[in-house]
Every structure is written in C-alpha cells, then in structure tokens.
Amino acid sequence: MGRINFAASDASKVVNNSLVDSSSIIFCTVVTADATMKSVSVQAGSGTFTITANAAPAGEVAVNWIVFN
C-alpha cells in the first residue's frame, strides 16, 4: 500500500516494490482532482509496476495503490 505523486506533465511512474511479481493484482486510485488526469492503468512486472495516466496532469496529482498477491 502506498502513494505516489505525478508531477505536472508526467505520463507514467514506475514504483519499485520487491513484493510485486507479474501475477500481482494492483489497484490504483487517483485521489487529487485534476482537469486532465482522470484515471490510471497499471502493469505489474518483477519487483516493479508501472502506473500510466490517461493524460498528463495539469498539476501535481496523487495516486494511491495497493498490491495483492
């Protein structure tokens, strides 16, 4: 469980987490209102996952995440 901040113009962020593998289930929620960034998708890897925004935010936006294995 955690939170990552997208800076203005960030389209994606990589989160390092040793508990993540390619079969992990990861839920992400955008928790800051923004004019352009409304949703995110996530792709799990080995020890990392990538959160990709539907659009780069106009300002700083926080995204909460939780991992299930």
N, C-alpha and C positions, 0 to 999 in steps of 0.2 A: 504494500500500500504506500502511496506517495503522491507527490505533486511536482509538476514541472511547469515552468513558465516559458511561454513562447514570446519572444521579443517581437516588436513590430517588424513585419516583413519575413519572419521565419515561416517556412512552409512545412518543415518537419523537424522532429527532435529525436535523438537516439538516447535511450535510457539503458544504462548498464545495471544488470541485476543477475547475480550468479545463480539465483533460483529459477530463472526462466529458461525454458527449452522450446523447441519448435512446436511442441504439442500443448504448451501452456495456454490457458484461457485468460485473456486480459480485457478488463473493462475500463474504458476511459470516459470521462465526463468533462465537458467544457464548463467551467464554473465562473467565468468572467464574461459579462455581456460585451459584445463587440459587433461593430457594424458589418464586418465581412466574415470573420471566422465563426461559424455556427456549429460545426461538427468535426469529428476526427475519426480516422480509422487506425487500426493498429496491426502490425505484423511482427509475430514473435520469431526470434532466432535463438541461437545458442549463447546464453549469457547476456543477451540484449533484446530490446524490442524497439521498433520504430513507430512513432506516432506521427501521422500525416494529417494535416488540416485540409478542410475542403477549400480554403483560401487563406492566404497570408493575412494575419490580423492587422488592423489599423493601429493598434496599441498593444501593450503587454497583456497577455491572456494566460490565465492559469488553467491547467488540466489536471484533474485528479485521476489516479489509476490504481487498480488492484489486480493482483495476479492470483490465479487458481491453478493448482497442479493436480 
